[in-house]
């Protein structure tokens, strides 16, 4: 018996559940380091004061001095792609809770477009900005099906908050919360590794009497671990079906559903 045969015998992967899911949302991913101030100044607070909404603390910025009177800041956000692999994401949302000292100009949200190599809002569901009320306002944008242009393979996103342009008032902006989150839907597969070795899942099949569809996967499951794996591009067929997963060592697990 060679090493591969020995490892194959000790591997034991199971599919414990398969379910169609409606739209689900991740928790919010927030800044873990200080914002870069491109135009304007930091008056008080830190990025940690923007991680939780409605907690009574915030970070305050002020537009640059005349004659420019502009505010432009950006921060780094990391989507947890180990929990939300890129092929499971339907879209990304960005949310800002803020308070401006005047309502004379809109506030805009943008993200760094890794394809175009510049900040922008192409494909966002809203590109007109938000007019502040001078009280606490919430502004959210959805990146629609263009989200992948704004997220690197490791989950890195750069998000920008900026004002509309120069006006007669030097505005102060309090940021109470800024974060990004994943919107996911599709099919959730629950895998359980009952073997003593880490299992590497490499392909997934969804079959019924008329359809035999193969999907590439790249999932590692530690010994004893149970893992939920969601794919937005997989829909379960109606009626009876069979799901099969194949490991790199050649073992398979099968789940029957209807």
C-alpha positions, 0 to 999 in steps of 0.5 A: 500500500502506497502513501496515497492509498493509506491517506485515501482510506483515512479520509472520510467526507460527508455531505450532511445537508443541501439547501436552497437559500434566499438572500442572506447577508454577512456581518459588516466588515469594518476598517481595521486601520486609520483612514487616509485623508486626501483632502481635509483634516482629522479633527478627533476620534479614530477609525475604531469609532466608526466600527459600530453604529449608534454607539455614541462615538464617532470620528470627525473630519473637516473639509480643507481650508479655503479656497478648496473646502474639500473632503476626501478620505478612504479606508481599507476593508477586508471581506472574509473570503474564507467564509464568503468565497468570491464565487458565492457572492451575489453583490456587495453593499457599502453603508455610511452613517454620518452627520454633516454640519451643513446641507449645501453639498452631497456626500458620495461613496466610491470604491477602488475599481481594480479593473479600471485602476481608479476610484469610481461608482460605475455599476452602483445602484446609486451614483447621485450621492446623498444630501445631508439633513445636518442630523444623523443620516444613513446612506447605503449603496449596492454594487450590483453585478459589478461588485467583482471589479471592486473586490480583490481575490483576497477580499481587499476593498478600498472605500472612499467618502467624498463631498461634492465640491467646493462651496462657501462653507467649510463643512465638518463631517462626523462618521459614526459607521462605515462598513461593507457586507456580502449579499449571498444567495443560491445553494448552501452545502454542508460538508463534514470531515469525519476522517483524520486528515484534512480533505481538499474538495475539488469538484461538485456534481448536481445530477437528476434524471436529465441534468449532470452538471459539474462545478469546480470547487476549492475547499479545504476542511480540517479533520472534525470540521463542519463547513457551510459552503454557499454557491450563488451560481448553483440552483437545485433542480426541481424534484429528486436530485443527487449531489456528489462531491469529490476530493483530491484523493479521489474519495466521494460523498453523496447526498440525495434530496428532493 
